[in-house]
Amino acid sequence: MTIAYGKGRVFHTALGHAPETMQGVGFQITLARGTEWAATGKVTLPAPPAEDLPVDHPVLREPLKK
């Protein structure tokens, strides 16, 4: 969801309420692209190809290890 707020922009997603859901590639892409839009007003990060986000199962990334 996006909202104009004065001269700024607000990006909100209902995804990612549990730590394990933040491993979802769809969540990560949505967060990155939404944050970029809120900060700059543009989205330059590419949208993923449809085959990278199947509709029948989640695609997960393991958290980065330090």
PDB file with SEQRES, HELIX, SHEET and CRYST1 records, atoms N, CA, C and O in Angstrom:
SEQRES   1 A   66  MET THR ILE ALA TYR GLY LYS GLY ARG VAL PHE HIS THR          
SEQRES   2 A   66  ALA LEU GLY HIS ALA PRO GLU THR MET GLN GLY VAL GLY          
SEQRES   3 A   66  PHE GLN ILE THR LEU ALA ARG GLY THR GLU TRP ALA ALA          
SEQRES   4 A   66  THR GLY LYS VAL THR LEU PRO ALA PRO PRO ALA GLU ASP          
SEQRES   5 A   66  LEU PRO VAL ASP HIS PRO VAL LEU ARG GLU PRO LEU LYS          
SEQRES   6 A   66  LYS                                                          
HELIX    1 AA1 PRO A   19  GLN A   23  5                                   5    
HELIX    2 AA2 VAL A   25  THR A   40  1                                  16    
HELIX    3 AA3 ALA A   50  ASP A   52  5                                   3    
SHEET    1 AA1 2 THR A   2  TYR A   5  0                                        
SHEET    2 AA1 2 GLY A   8  PHE A  11 -1                                        
CRYST1    1.000    1.000    1.000  90.00  90.00  90.00 P 1           1          
ATOM      1  N   MET A   1       0.855  -1.157   0.000  1.00  0.00           N  
ATOM      2  CA  MET A   1       0.000   0.000   0.000  1.00  0.00           C  
ATOM      3  C   MET A   1       0.905   1.225   0.000  1.00  0.00           C  
ATOM      4  O   MET A   1       1.930   1.243   0.681  1.00  0.00           O  
ATOM      5  N   THR A   2       0.538   2.219  -0.741  1.00  0.00           N  
ATOM      6  CA  THR A   2       1.280   3.467  -0.744  1.00  0.00           C  
ATOM      7  C   THR A   2       0.339   4.617  -0.413  1.00  0.00           C  
ATOM      8  O   THR A   2      -0.843   4.590  -0.758  1.00  0.00           O  
ATOM      9  N   ILE A   3       0.877   5.621   0.256  1.00  0.00           N  
ATOM     10  CA  ILE A   3       0.082   6.768   0.683  1.00  0.00           C  
ATOM     11  C   ILE A   3       0.926   8.023   0.479  1.00  0.00           C  
ATOM     12  O   ILE A   3       2.093   8.066   0.868  1.00  0.00           O  
ATOM     13  N   ALA A   4       0.335   9.025  -0.122  1.00  0.00           N  
ATOM     14  CA  ALA A   4       0.995  10.335  -0.170  1.00  0.00           C  
ATOM     15  C   ALA A   4       0.780  10.993   1.192  1.00  0.00           C  
ATOM     16  O   ALA A   4      -0.325  10.954   1.733  1.00  0.00           O  
ATOM     17  N   TYR A   5       1.819  11.588   1.739  1.00  0.00           N  
ATOM     18  CA  TYR A   5       1.728  12.215   3.053  1.00  0.00           C  
ATOM     19  C   TYR A   5       2.443  13.550   2.972  1.00  0.00           C  
ATOM     20  O   TYR A   5       3.667  13.617   3.083  1.00  0.00           O  
ATOM     21  N   GLY A   6       1.671  14.617   2.777  1.00  0.00           N  
ATOM     22  CA  GLY A   6       2.287  15.928   2.593  1.00  0.00           C  
ATOM     23  C   GLY A   6       3.188  15.881   1.371  1.00  0.00           C  
ATOM     24  O   GLY A   6       2.740  15.540   0.276  1.00  0.00           O  
ATOM     25  N   LYS A   7       4.465  16.224   1.558  1.00  0.00           N  
ATOM     26  CA  LYS A   7       5.430  16.155   0.463  1.00  0.00           C  
ATOM     27  C   LYS A   7       6.166  14.816   0.451  1.00  0.00           C  
ATOM     28  O   LYS A   7       7.051  14.603  -0.378  1.00  0.00           O  
ATOM     29  N   GLY A   8       5.808  13.922   1.355  1.00  0.00           N  
ATOM     30  CA  GLY A   8       6.483  12.636   1.447  1.00  0.00           C  
ATOM     31  C   GLY A   8       5.630  11.493   0.921  1.00  0.00           C  
ATOM     32  O   GLY A   8       4.533  11.692   0.399  1.00  0.00           O  
ATOM     33  N   ARG A   9       6.172  10.287   1.078  1.00  0.00           N  
ATOM     34  CA  ARG A   9       5.498   9.074   0.636  1.00  0.00           C  
ATOM     35  C   ARG A   9       5.597   8.031   1.761  1.00  0.00           C  
ATOM     36  O   ARG A   9       6.589   7.971   2.487  1.00  0.00           O  
ATOM     37  N   VAL A  10       4.565   7.232   1.882  1.00  0.00           N  
ATOM     38  CA  VAL A  10       4.546   6.154   2.870  1.00  0.00           C  
ATOM     39  C   VAL A  10       4.351   4.844   2.123  1.00  0.00           C  
ATOM     40  O   VAL A  10       3.479   4.734   1.261  1.00  0.00           O  
ATOM     41  N   PHE A  11       5.167   3.854   2.459  1.00  0.00           N  
ATOM     42  CA  PHE A  11       5.022   2.501   1.924  1.00  0.00           C  
ATOM     43  C   PHE A  11       4.692   1.600   3.102  1.00  0.00           C  
ATOM     44  O   PHE A  11       5.340   1.677   4.146  1.00  0.00           O  
ATOM     45  N   HIS A  12       3.682   0.740   2.940  1.00  0.00           N  
ATOM     46  CA  HIS A  12       3.290  -0.195   4.002  1.00  0.00           C  
ATOM     47  C   HIS A  12       3.012  -1.552   3.377  1.00  0.00           C  
ATOM     48  O   HIS A  12       2.393  -1.646   2.317  1.00  0.00           O  
ATOM     49  N   THR A  13       3.471  -2.593   4.038  1.00  0.00           N  
ATOM     50  CA  THR A  13       3.133  -3.948   3.624  1.00  0.00           C  
ATOM     51  C   THR A  13       2.670  -4.733   4.843  1.00  0.00           C  
ATOM     52  O   THR A  13       3.215  -4.575   5.935  1.00  0.00           O  
ATOM     53  N   ALA A  14       1.680  -5.565   4.656  1.00  0.00           N  
ATOM     54  CA  ALA A  14       1.202  -6.421   5.742  1.00  0.00           C  
ATOM     55  C   ALA A  14       2.013  -7.713   5.821  1.00  0.00           C  
ATOM     56  O   ALA A  14       1.813  -8.518   6.730  1.00  0.00           O  
ATOM     57  N   LEU A  15       2.919  -7.909   4.876  1.00  0.00           N  
ATOM     58  CA  LEU A  15       3.764  -9.107   4.882  1.00  0.00           C  
ATOM     59  C   LEU A  15       4.853  -8.970   5.945  1.00  0.00           C  
ATOM     60  O   LEU A  15       5.211  -7.854   6.321  1.00  0.00           O  
ATOM     61  N   GLY A  16       5.379 -10.088   6.430  1.00  0.00           N  
ATOM     62  CA  GLY A  16       6.546 -10.072   7.304  1.00  0.00           C  
ATOM     63  C   GLY A  16       6.258  -9.934   8.781  1.00  0.00           C  
ATOM     64  O   GLY A  16       7.102  -9.422   9.516  1.00  0.00           O  
ATOM     65  N   HIS A  17       5.097 -10.370   9.247  1.00  0.00           N  
ATOM     66  CA  HIS A  17       4.772 -10.227  10.664  1.00  0.00           C  
ATOM     67  C   HIS A  17       5.461 -11.255  11.559  1.00  0.00           C  
ATOM     68  O   HIS A  17       5.504 -11.074  12.776  1.00  0.00           O  
ATOM     69  N   ALA A  18       5.990 -12.305  10.995  1.00  0.00           N  
ATOM     70  CA  ALA A  18       6.707 -13.309  11.774  1.00  0.00           C  
ATOM     71  C   ALA A  18       8.120 -13.428  11.198  1.00  0.00           C  
ATOM     72  O   ALA A  18       8.307 -13.300   9.989  1.00  0.00           O  
ATOM     73  N   PRO A  19       9.101 -13.669  12.047  1.00  0.00           N  
ATOM     74  CA  PRO A  19      10.492 -13.722  11.554  1.00  0.00           C  
ATOM     75  C   PRO A  19      10.695 -14.670  10.374  1.00  0.00           C  
ATOM     76  O   PRO A  19      11.442 -14.345   9.451  1.00  0.00           O  
ATOM     77  N   GLU A  20      10.047 -15.835  10.385  1.00  0.00           N  
ATOM     78  CA  GLU A  20      10.257 -16.795   9.299  1.00  0.00           C  
ATOM     79  C   GLU A  20       9.693 -16.287   7.969  1.00  0.00           C  
ATOM     80  O   GLU A  20      10.187 -16.671   6.909  1.00  0.00           O  
ATOM     81  N   THR A  21       8.667 -15.430   8.005  1.00  0.00           N  
ATOM     82  CA  THR A  21       8.117 -14.912   6.751  1.00  0.00           C  
ATOM     83  C   THR A  21       9.074 -13.935   6.077  1.00  0.00           C  
ATOM     84  O   THR A  21       8.967 -13.689   4.875  1.00  0.00           O  
ATOM     85  N   MET A  22       9.995 -13.384   6.834  1.00  0.00           N  
ATOM     86  CA  MET A  22      10.962 -12.444   6.269  1.00  0.00           C  
ATOM     87  C   MET A  22      12.010 -13.140   5.405  1.00  0.00           C  
ATOM     88  O   MET A  22      12.795 -12.480   4.725  1.00  0.00           O  
ATOM     89  N   GLN A  23      12.022 -14.475   5.430  1.00  0.00           N  
ATOM     90  CA  GLN A  23      12.909 -15.232   4.549  1.00  0.00           C  
ATOM     91  C   GLN A  23      12.320 -15.380   3.145  1.00  0.00           C  
ATOM     92  O   GLN A  23      13.009 -15.821   2.225  1.00  0.00           O  
ATOM     93  N   GLY A  24      11.064 -15.016   2.982  1.00  0.00           N  
ATOM     94  CA  GLY A  24      10.404 -15.145   1.681  1.00  0.00           C  
ATOM     95  C   GLY A  24      10.962 -14.144   0.685  1.00  0.00           C  
ATOM     96  O   GLY A  24      11.075 -12.953   0.975  1.00  0.00           O  
ATOM     97  N   VAL A  25      11.306 -14.643  -0.487  1.00  0.00           N  
ATOM     98  CA  VAL A  25      11.863 -13.787  -1.531  1.00  0.00           C  
ATOM     99  C   VAL A  25      10.846 -12.716  -1.935  1.00  0.00           C  
ATOM    100  O   VAL A  25      11.225 -11.569  -2.171  1.00  0.00           O  
ATOM    101  N   GLY A  26       9.569 -13.070  -2.016  1.00  0.00           N  
ATOM    102  CA  GLY A  26       8.536 -12.091  -2.357  1.00  0.00           C  
ATOM    103  C   GLY A  26       8.508 -10.942  -1.370  1.00  0.00           C  
ATOM    104  O   GLY A  26       8.410  -9.783  -1.772  1.00  0.00           O  
ATOM    105  N   PHE A  27       8.593 -11.247  -0.079  1.00  0.00           N  
ATOM    106  CA  PHE A  27       8.636 -10.206   0.953  1.00  0.00           C  
ATOM    107  C   PHE A  27       9.870  -9.337   0.775  1.00  0.00           C  
ATOM    108  O   PHE A  27       9.772  -8.110   0.816  1.00  0.00           O  
ATOM    109  N   GLN A  28      11.021  -9.950   0.578  1.00  0.00           N  
ATOM    110  CA  GLN A  28      12.268  -9.205   0.466  1.00  0.00           C  
ATOM    111  C   GLN A  28      12.247  -8.262  -0.741  1.00  0.00           C  
ATOM    112  O   GLN A  28      12.690  -7.118  -0.643  1.00  0.00           O  
ATOM    113  N   ILE A  29      11.742  -8.732  -1.856  1.00  0.00           N  
ATOM    114  CA  ILE A  29      11.669  -7.897  -3.057  1.00  0.00           C  
ATOM    115  C   ILE A  29      10.672  -6.756  -2.855  1.00  0.00           C  
ATOM    116  O   ILE A  29      10.945  -5.614  -3.225  1.00  0.00           O  
ATOM    117  N   THR A  30       9.524  -7.067  -2.271  1.00  0.00           N  
ATOM    118  CA  THR A  30       8.517  -6.039  -2.010  1.00  0.00           C  
ATOM    119  C   THR A  30       9.069  -4.973  -1.077  1.00  0.00           C  
ATOM    120  O   THR A  30       8.872  -3.781  -1.313  1.00  0.00           O  
ATOM    121  N   LEU A  31       9.755  -5.386  -0.024  1.00  0.00           N  
ATOM    122  CA  LEU A  31      10.323  -4.440   0.933  1.00  0.00           C  
ATOM    123  C   LEU A  31      11.386  -3.558   0.272  1.00  0.00           C  
ATOM    124  O   LEU A  31      11.385  -2.343   0.469  1.00  0.00           O  
ATOM    125  N   ALA A  32      12.277  -4.146  -0.498  1.00  0.00           N  
ATOM    126  CA  ALA A  32      13.342  -3.376  -1.142  1.00  0.00           C  
ATOM    127  C   ALA A  32      12.780  -2.373  -2.144  1.00  0.00           C  
ATOM    128  O   ALA A  32      13.178  -1.208  -2.150  1.00  0.00           O  
ATOM    129  N   ARG A  33      11.858  -2.823  -2.989  1.00  0.00           N  
ATOM    130  CA  ARG A  33      11.299  -1.930  -4.007  1.00  0.00           C  
ATOM    131  C   ARG A  33      10.412  -0.849  -3.377  1.00  0.00           C  
ATOM    132  O   ARG A  33      10.425   0.300  -3.818  1.00  0.00           O  
ATOM    133  N   GLY A  34       9.647  -1.216  -2.352  1.00  0.00           N  
ATOM    134  CA  GLY A  34       8.802  -0.235  -1.667  1.00  0.00           C  
ATOM    135  C   GLY A  34       9.613   0.806  -0.924  1.00  0.00           C  
ATOM    136  O   GLY A  34       9.266   1.987  -0.918  1.00  0.00           O  
ATOM    137  N   THR A  35      10.693   0.370  -0.298  1.00  0.00           N  
ATOM    138  CA  THR A  35      11.570   1.303   0.415  1.00  0.00           C  
ATOM    139  C   THR A  35      12.250   2.259  -0.562  1.00  0.00           C  
ATOM    140  O   THR A  35      12.367   3.454  -0.291  1.00  0.00           O  
ATOM    141  N   GLU A  36      12.694   1.730  -1.691  1.00  0.00           N  
ATOM    142  CA  GLU A  36      13.319   2.582  -2.704  1.00  0.00           C  
ATOM    143  C   GLU A  36      12.330   3.646  -3.193  1.00  0.00           C  
ATOM    144  O   GLU A  36      12.683   4.818  -3.328  1.00  0.00           O  
ATOM    145  N   TRP A  37      11.093   3.226  -3.455  1.00  0.00           N  
ATOM    146  CA  TRP A  37      10.078   4.175  -3.912  1.00  0.00           C  
ATOM    147  C   TRP A  37       9.815   5.249  -2.859  1.00  0.00           C  
ATOM    148  O   TRP A  37       9.740   6.432  -3.188  1.00  0.00           O  
ATOM    149  N   ALA A  38       9.676   4.841  -1.585  1.00  0.00           N  
ATOM    150  CA  ALA A  38       9.393   5.806  -0.522  1.00  0.00           C  
ATOM    151  C   ALA A  38      10.537   6.815  -0.376  1.00  0.00           C  
ATOM    152  O   ALA A  38      10.302   7.989  -0.090  1.00  0.00           O  
ATOM    153  N   ALA A  39      11.762   6.356  -0.570  1.00  0.00           N  
ATOM    154  CA  ALA A  39      12.927   7.236  -0.406  1.00  0.00           C  
ATOM    155  C   ALA A  39      13.156   8.148  -1.600  1.00  0.00           C  
ATOM    156  O   ALA A  39      13.594   9.286  -1.428  1.00  0.00           O  
ATOM    157  N   THR A  40      12.867   7.669  -2.813  1.00  0.00           N  
ATOM    158  CA  THR A  40      13.260   8.421  -4.004  1.00  0.00           C  
ATOM    159  C   THR A  40      12.106   8.811  -4.916  1.00  0.00           C  
ATOM    160  O   THR A  40      12.245   9.720  -5.734  1.00  0.00           O  
ATOM    161  N   GLY A  41      10.964   8.132  -4.784  1.00  0.00           N  
ATOM    162  CA  GLY A  41       9.854   8.362  -5.693  1.00  0.00           C  
ATOM    163  C   GLY A  41       9.960   7.554  -6.975  1.00  0.00           C  
ATOM    164  O   GLY A  41       9.099   7.653  -7.848  1.00  0.00           O  
ATOM    165  N   LYS A  42      11.012   6.757  -7.091  1.00  0.00           N  
ATOM    166  CA  LYS A  42      11.228   5.924  -8.274  1.00  0.00           C  
ATOM    167  C   LYS A  42      11.546   4.501  -7.831  1.00  0.00           C  
ATOM    168  O   LYS A  42      11.981   4.269  -6.703  1.00  0.00           O  
ATOM    169  N   VAL A  43      11.326   3.565  -8.728  1.00  0.00           N  
ATOM    170  CA  VAL A  43      11.731   2.179  -8.487  1.00  0.00           C  
ATOM    171  C   VAL A  43      12.642   1.771  -9.634  1.00  0.00           C  
ATOM    172  O   VAL A  43      12.208   1.648 -10.780  1.00  0.00           O  
ATOM    173  N   THR A  44      13.920   1.563  -9.306  1.00  0.00           N  
ATOM    174  CA  THR A  44      14.887   1.138 -10.313  1.00  0.00           C  
ATOM    175  C   THR A  44      15.262  -0.324 -10.142  1.00  0.00           C  
ATOM    176  O   THR A  44      15.828  -0.927 -11.053  1.00  0.00           O  
ATOM    177  N   LEU A  45      14.953  -0.902  -8.985  1.00  0.00           N  
ATOM    178  CA  LEU A  45      15.240  -2.323  -8.768  1.00  0.00           C  
ATOM    179  C   LEU A  45      14.340  -3.140  -9.686  1.00  0.00           C  
ATOM    180  O   LEU A  45      13.139  -2.879  -9.764  1.00  0.00           O  
ATOM    181  N   PRO A  46      14.897  -4.117 -10.375  1.00  0.00           N  
ATOM    182  CA  PRO A  46      14.078  -4.866 -11.339  1.00  0.00           C  
ATOM    183  C   PRO A  46      13.048  -5.764 -10.654  1.00  0.00           C  
ATOM    184  O   PRO A  46      13.281  -6.301  -9.571  1.00  0.00           O  
ATOM    185  N   ALA A  47      11.921  -5.906 -11.314  1.00  0.00           N  
ATOM    186  CA  ALA A  47      10.918  -6.872 -10.856  1.00  0.00           C  
ATOM    187  C   ALA A  47      11.438  -8.262 -11.184  1.00  0.00           C  
ATOM    188  O   ALA A  47      12.072  -8.456 -12.221  1.00  0.00           O  
ATOM    189  N   PRO A  48      11.177  -9.231 -10.315  1.00  0.00           N  
ATOM    190  CA  PRO A  48      11.659 -10.588 -10.597  1.00  0.00           C  
ATOM    191  C   PRO A  48      10.871 -11.238 -11.725  1.00  0.00           C  
ATOM    192  O   PRO A  48       9.696 -10.931 -11.923  1.00  0.00           O  
ATOM    193  N   PRO A  49      11.512 -12.130 -12.461  1.00  0.00           N  
ATOM    194  CA  PRO A  49      10.760 -12.885 -13.466  1.00  0.00           C  
ATOM    195  C   PRO A  49       9.726 -13.782 -12.779  1.00  0.00           C  
ATOM    196  O   PRO A  49       9.955 -14.268 -11.671  1.00  0.00           O  
ATOM    197  N   ALA A  50       8.612 -13.990 -13.430  1.00  0.00           N  
ATOM    198  CA  ALA A  50       7.525 -14.790 -12.853  1.00  0.00           C  
ATOM    199  C   ALA A  50       7.994 -16.176 -12.424  1.00  0.00           C  
ATOM    200  O   ALA A  50       7.520 -16.705 -11.419  1.00  0.00           O  
ATOM    201  N   GLU A  51       8.924 -16.771 -13.179  1.00  0.00           N  
ATOM    202  CA  GLU A  51       9.375 -18.128 -12.832  1.00  0.00           C  
ATOM    203  C   GLU A  51      10.170 -18.172 -11.519  1.00  0.00           C  
ATOM    204  O   GLU A  51      10.356 -19.246 -10.948  1.00  0.00           O  
ATOM    205  N   ASP A  52      10.641 -17.014 -11.037  1.00  0.00           N  
ATOM    206  CA  ASP A  52      11.361 -16.966  -9.762  1.00  0.00           C  
ATOM    207  C   ASP A  52      10.423 -16.926  -8.563  1.00  0.00           C  
ATOM    208  O   ASP A  52      10.860 -17.139  -7.432  1.00  0.00           O  
ATOM    209  N   LEU A  53       9.138 -16.655  -8.792  1.00  0.00           N  
ATOM    210  CA  LEU A  53       8.158 -16.580  -7.714  1.00  0.00           C  
ATOM    211  C   LEU A  53       6.931 -17.426  -8.063  1.00  0.00           C  
ATOM    212  O   LEU A  53       5.892 -16.886  -8.443  1.00  0.00           O  
ATOM    213  N   PRO A  54       7.051 -18.746  -7.936  1.00  0.00           N  
ATOM    214  CA  PRO A  54       5.909 -19.610  -8.260  1.00  0.00           C  
ATOM    215  C   PRO A  54       4.743 -19.359  -7.310  1.00  0.00           C  
ATOM    216  O   PRO A  54       4.941 -18.968  -6.160  1.00  0.00           O  
ATOM    217  N   VAL A  55       3.549 -19.584  -7.793  1.00  0.00           N  
ATOM    218  CA  VAL A  55       2.356 -19.344  -6.978  1.00  0.00           C  
ATOM    219  C   VAL A  55       1.977 -20.534  -6.108  1.00  0.00           C  
ATOM    220  O   VAL A  55       1.124 -20.406  -5.229  1.00  0.00           O  
ATOM    221  N   ASP A  56       2.599 -21.696  -6.339  1.00  0.00           N  
ATOM    222  CA  ASP A  56       2.195 -22.893  -5.605  1.00  0.00           C  
ATOM    223  C   ASP A  56       3.059 -23.210  -4.387  1.00  0.00           C  
ATOM    224  O   ASP A  56       2.736 -24.124  -3.629  1.00  0.00           O  
ATOM    225  N   HIS A  57       4.151 -22.473  -4.186  1.00  0.00           N  
ATOM    226  CA  HIS A  57       4.963 -22.669  -2.987  1.00  0.00           C  
ATOM    227  C   HIS A  57       5.859 -21.454  -2.760  1.00  0.00           C  
ATOM    228  O   HIS A  57       6.241 -20.776  -3.715  1.00  0.00           O  
ATOM    229  N   PRO A  58       6.198 -21.175  -1.490  1.00  0.00           N  
ATOM    230  CA  PRO A  58       7.054 -20.018  -1.209  1.00  0.00           C  
ATOM    231  C   PRO A  58       8.509 -20.300  -1.594  1.00  0.00           C  
ATOM    232  O   PRO A  58       8.977 -21.437  -1.533  1.00  0.00           O  
ATOM    233  N   VAL A  59       9.192 -19.262  -1.981  1.00  0.00           N  
ATOM    234  CA  VAL A  59      10.627 -19.339  -2.251  1.00  0.00           C  
ATOM    235  C   VAL A  59      11.305 -18.621  -1.097  1.00  0.00           C  
ATOM    236  O   VAL A  59      11.044 -17.445  -0.846  1.00  0.00           O  
ATOM    237  N   LEU A  60      12.182 -19.339  -0.393  1.00  0.00           N  
ATOM    238  CA  LEU A  60      12.815 -18.790   0.804  1.00  0.00           C  
ATOM    239  C   LEU A  60      14.308 -18.621   0.604  1.00  0.00           C  
ATOM    240  O   LEU A  60      14.932 -19.357  -0.160  1.00  0.00           O  
ATOM    241  N   ARG A  61      14.878 -17.638   1.303  1.00  0.00           N  
ATOM    242  CA  ARG A  61      16.327 -17.450   1.384  1.00  0.00           C  
ATOM    243  C   ARG A  61      16.708 -17.594   2.840  1.00  0.00           C  
ATOM    244  O   ARG A  61      16.028 -17.077   3.727  1.00  0.00           O  
ATOM    245  N   GLU A  62      17.775 -18.284   3.076  1.00  0.00           N  
ATOM    246  CA  GLU A  62      18.292 -18.400   4.434  1.00  0.00           C  
ATOM    247  C   GLU A  62      18.852 -17.042   4.867  1.00  0.00           C  
ATOM    248  O   GLU A  62      19.387 -16.306   4.037  1.00  0.00           O  
ATOM    249  N   PRO A  63      18.736 -16.699   6.160  1.00  0.00           N  
ATOM    250  CA  PRO A  63      19.324 -15.448   6.641  1.00  0.00           C  
ATOM    251  C   PRO A  63      20.837 -15.455   6.452  1.00  0.00           C  
ATOM    252  O   PRO A  63      21.473 -16.508   6.495  1.00  0.00           O  
ATOM    253  N   LEU A  64      21.399 -14.284   6.244  1.00  0.00           N  
ATOM    254  CA  LEU A  64      22.851 -14.170   6.132  1.00  0.00           C  
ATOM    255  C   LEU A  64      23.492 -14.455   7.475  1.00  0.00           C  
ATOM    256  O   LEU A  64      22.996 -14.008   8.510  1.00  0.00           O  
ATOM    257  N   LYS A  65      24.579 -15.188   7.468  1.00  0.00           N  
ATOM    258  CA  LYS A  65      25.323 -15.501   8.699  1.00  0.00           C  
ATOM    259  C   LYS A  65      26.456 -14.503   8.836  1.00  0.00           C  
ATOM    260  O   LYS A  65      27.055 -14.086   7.844  1.00  0.00           O  
ATOM    261  N   LYS A  66      26.742 -14.127  10.065  1.00  0.00           N  
ATOM    262  CA  LYS A  66      27.871 -13.213  10.313  1.00  0.00           C  
ATOM    263  C   LYS A  66      29.154 -13.987  10.372  1.00  0.00           C  
ATOM    264  O   LYS A  66      30.219 -13.402  10.571  1.00  0.00           O  
TER     265      LYS A  66                                                      
END                                                                             
